[in-house]
Amino acid sequence: MSDKVNSHPVTKHSSQESQLVSEYQNTLLVSAERFFGRDAMPKRIRQAFLDTPRHLFAPRFYSSQKRQWIDLSKEALKEHLAELYADHPLCIYQDENGRSLSTISQPSLVLYMLDLLELQPGDSVFELGGGSAWNAALMGRLVGSTGRVTSIEIIESLASGAKAALANLKLTQVEFIPGDASSGGKNIASFDKGVFTASAWNVPSVFFDQIKQDGLLLFVLKAQANYDLLCLLRKTDSHTFKSEFLLTCSFVPVTGSSPIPEYNPISVNSLENIKLSSELDWADIKIPDTAISDFLEFAKLVFDCQQPYLLETHGATFDEEFWGIRDESANSLVIFNEDRIQLYGNEDCLITLRRTAKRWQKANKPSIEDLKLSIYRQGSAPIPSNDQWLSSRGESDLLWGV
């Protein structure tokens, strides 16, 4: 539990500690290079990282090794440098149930995200989810004194520590604001770039207004319960962002006025006015055994299958879990898992699943990261073509394509 947040920056280091920090930083940079593949990490990003020590933004963090909170103002820094500069997230705030609500993200992923944003001196950037302000500080280095970074963090108790760290590094081009970023930067001009550092259910409508034409938005989509998608989006018109890159990942979820909805499982037997019509397996819709798992993930994503269904299994300890496509107006439901498919009511949803399986295979079985995603302001999406799937999520609509 995080019942307090240390707002005092860690600033005083012995020469030995400074040397150790430098060594750990350079070791971490070697690890981070793997995200960049054959391309070397840009020198500007390397230097921004070296000039912005991570531990300055973690005066108090939860040690996954010691399973306790560490206050760096009361303990020797060198004893914790290995964990502070390991290539994994650091928890800096938990709720009363011990669930992480804010972390300093995995350094290698942070540096890769900065490269994707193509930040240049003079750029203006809006950040949803400021957390510790480490990412905002790195962006501040890259946009320089002529640029500006506006970072909004909903957990107000993190603000004092974040502001202290920014002031300590004299990053006056970074403004850290406590509040709900889903409403955007009120009374602030538009931005060249935007970035989410927490997974979100949709793109709030304010981002369609505040990101400039042709600007980039690095958005983290809560794709399914077990993973997120890092989406590099470009604004193509006042109602549309289109993806240039997708990467599966995992982030803490957003909170505030636009939380991610939770879905409780529904027992199929409890559904009224809809009866079992047929039982099938994947061979019936011509999906080979070796491709079932991949197609299942594809179908769950493009049909936005968030609602789990349970089927009572007599004599078994647990009910069998399925995902489903449902059209209540057609009185049709098809549920599926890796083992089997069941149709309830009319066959409309089964026909939809068959057609999708055929189109997926015709497109050479694209992976999740190979898909094309367009995100539209609510109600602005076009009618999907044969190779597109549309789902609505609150303030925005998602259009997937192969």
Long-range contacts (C-beta under 8 A, 24 or more apart in sequence): 1-94, 1-95, 1-96, 1-98, 2-62, 2-69, 2-92, 2-93, 2-94, 2-95, 4-60, 4-157, 5-60, 5-92, 5-93, 5-157, 5-158, 5-160, 5-161, 6-59, 6-60, 6-71, 6-72, 6-73, 6-161, 7-59, 7-160, 7-161, 7-164, 8-59, 8-73, 8-161, 8-164, 9-56, 9-59, 9-161, 9-164, 9-165, 9-168, 10-55, 10-56, 10-59, 10-72, 10-73, 10-77, 11-56, 11-168, 13-77, 16-78, 17-77, 17-78, 20-78, 20-81, 21-53, 21-55, 21-77, 21-81, 21-85, 22-50, 24-81, 24-82, 24-84, 24-85, 25-49, 25-50, 25-53, 25-54, 25-85, 26-50, 27-85, 28-85, 28-86, 28-87, 28-107, 28-108, 31-87, 31-108, 32-87, 32-107, 32-108, 32-111, 32-112, 34-108, 35-108, 35-109, 35-111, 35-112, 36-112, 36-115, 41-111, 41-115, 42-115, 44-142, 45-111, 45-114, 45-115, 45-138, 45-142, 47-141, 48-114, 48-138, 48-141, 48-142, 49-107, 49-111, 49-138, 51-141, 51-169, 52-134, 52-137, 52-138, 52-141, 52-169, 54-84, 54-85, 54-90, 54-104, 54-107, 54-134, 55-80, 55-81, 55-84, 55-85, 56-165, 56-168, 56-169, 57-104, 57-132, 57-133, 57-134, 57-137, 57-161, 57-162, 57-165, 58-84, 58-90, 58-92, 58-104, 58-132, 58-134, 59-161, 59-165, 60-92, 60-161, 61-90, 61-91, 61-92, 61-104, 62-90, 62-91, 62-92, 62-94, 62-100, 64-88, 64-91, 92-131, 92-132, 92-158, 93-155, 93-157, 93-158, 100-252, 101-155, 101-252, 101-255, 102-129, 102-131, 102-132, 102-153, 102-155, 102-158, 102-252, 103-131, 103-252, 104-131, 104-132, 104-134, 105-131, 105-135, 105-197, 105-251, 109-249, 110-134, 110-135, 110-138, 111-138, 113-195, 113-218, 113-230, 114-138, 114-139, 114-142, 116-216, 116-218, 116-232, 116-245, 117-193, 117-195, 117-216, 117-218, 118-193, 118-216, 119-143, 119-147, 119-193, 120-147, 121-146, 121-147, 122-146, 122-147, 123-147, 123-192, 123-193, 124-148, 124-149, 124-150, 124-189, 124-190, 124-191, 124-192, 124-193, 125-149, 125-150, 125-191, 125-192, 125-193, 125-194, 125-195, 126-150, 126-151, 126-152, 126-181, 126-184, 126-185, 126-188, 126-191, 126-193, 126-194, 126-195, 126-210, 126-211, 127-151, 127-152, 127-181, 127-194, 127-195, 127-196, 127-197, 128-152, 128-181, 128-182, 128-194, 128-195, 128-196, 128-197, 128-198, 128-200, 128-254, 129-153, 129-154, 129-181, 129-196, 129-197, 129-198, 129-254, 130-158, 130-162, 130-176, 130-177, 130-197, 131-158, 131-162, 131-197, 132-158, 132-161, 132-162, 132-165, 133-162, 133-163, 133-165, 133-166, 133-174, 133-176, 134-165, 135-195, 135-197, 136-162, 136-166, 136-174, 136-176, 137-165, 137-166, 137-169, 137-171, 137-174, 139-174, 139-195, 140-166, 140-171, 140-173, 140-174, 141-171, 143-173, 144-173, 145-172, 145-173, 146-173, 147-173, 148-173, 148-174, 148-175, 149-173, 149-174, 149-175, 150-175, 150-177, 150-185, 150-188, 150-191, 151-175, 151-176, 151-177, 152-177, 152-178, 152-179, 152-180, 152-181, 152-185, 153-177, 153-178, 153-179, 153-181, 154-178, 154-179, 154-180, 154-181, 154-254, 154-255, 154-256, 180-256, 180-257, 181-256, 182-206, 182-254, 182-256, 182-257, 182-258, 183-257, 184-209, 184-210, 185-210, 191-215, 192-216, 193-217, 193-218, 194-218, 194-219, 196-220, 196-254, 197-251, 198-251, 198-252, 198-253, 198-254, 199-228, 199-250, 199-251, 199-252, 199-253, 199-254, 199-260, 200-253, 200-254, 200-258, 200-260, 201-254, 201-258, 201-259, 201-260, 201-261, 201-393, 201-394, 202-258, 202-375, 202-393, 202-394, 202-395, 202-396, 203-241, 203-375, 203-395, 203-396, 204-258, 204-395, 204-396, 205-377, 205-378, 205-395, 205-396, 208-235, 208-238, 208-239, 208-241, 208-377, 209-238, 211-235, 211-241, 213-237, 213-238, 217-241, 219-375, 220-249, 220-251, 221-373, 221-398, 222-253, 222-260, 223-248, 223-301, 223-368, 224-297, 224-300, 224-301, 224-305, 224-306, 225-306, 229-368, 229-373, 231-373, 231-375, 233-373, 233-375, 238-377, 239-376, 239-377, 239-380, 240-374, 240-375, 240-376, 240-377, 240-380, 241-374, 241-375, 241-376, 242-372, 242-373, 242-374, 242-375, 243-371, 243-372, 243-373, 243-374, 243-375, 246-368, 246-369, 246-370, 246-371, 246-373, 247-369, 248-368, 248-369, 258-394, 258-395, 261-306, 263-306, 263-307, 263-308, 265-308, 265-309, 265-310, 265-321, 266-307, 266-308, 266-309, 266-310, 267-309, 267-310, 267-311, 267-312, 267-319, 268-309, 268-310, 268-311, 268-322, 268-333, 268-335, 268-342, 268-344, 269-311, 269-312, 271-333, 271-344, 273-331, 274-331, 274-333, 274-344, 274-345, 275-344, 275-345, 276-342, 276-343, 276-344, 277-343, 277-344, 277-345, 277-346, 277-347, 278-342, 278-343, 278-350, 279-340, 279-341, 279-342, 279-343, 280-340, 280-341, 280-342, 280-343, 280-350, 281-339, 281-340, 281-341, 282-340, 282-341, 284-341, 285-341, 285-353, 285-354, 285-357, 286-357, 286-358, 286-361, 287-357, 287-361, 291-361, 291-365, 292-338, 293-338, 294-365, 294-367, 295-357, 295-360, 295-365, 296-323, 296-336, 296-337, 296-338, 297-368, 298-360, 298-366, 298-368, 299-323, 299-325, 299-336, 299-353, 299-356, 299-357, 301-368, 301-371, 301-400, 302-356, 302-371, 302-389, 302-391, 302-400, 303-356, 303-389, 303-391, 304-391, 304-393, 304-398, 309-335, 311-335, 311-342, 324-349, 325-349, 325-352, 325-353, 327-352, 356-389, 359-386, 359-387, 359-402, 360-402, 363-387, 363-402, 366-402, 370-402, 371-400, 371-401, 371-402, 372-400, 372-401, 372-402, 373-398, 373-399, 373-400, 373-401, 374-398, 374-399, 374-401, 375-399
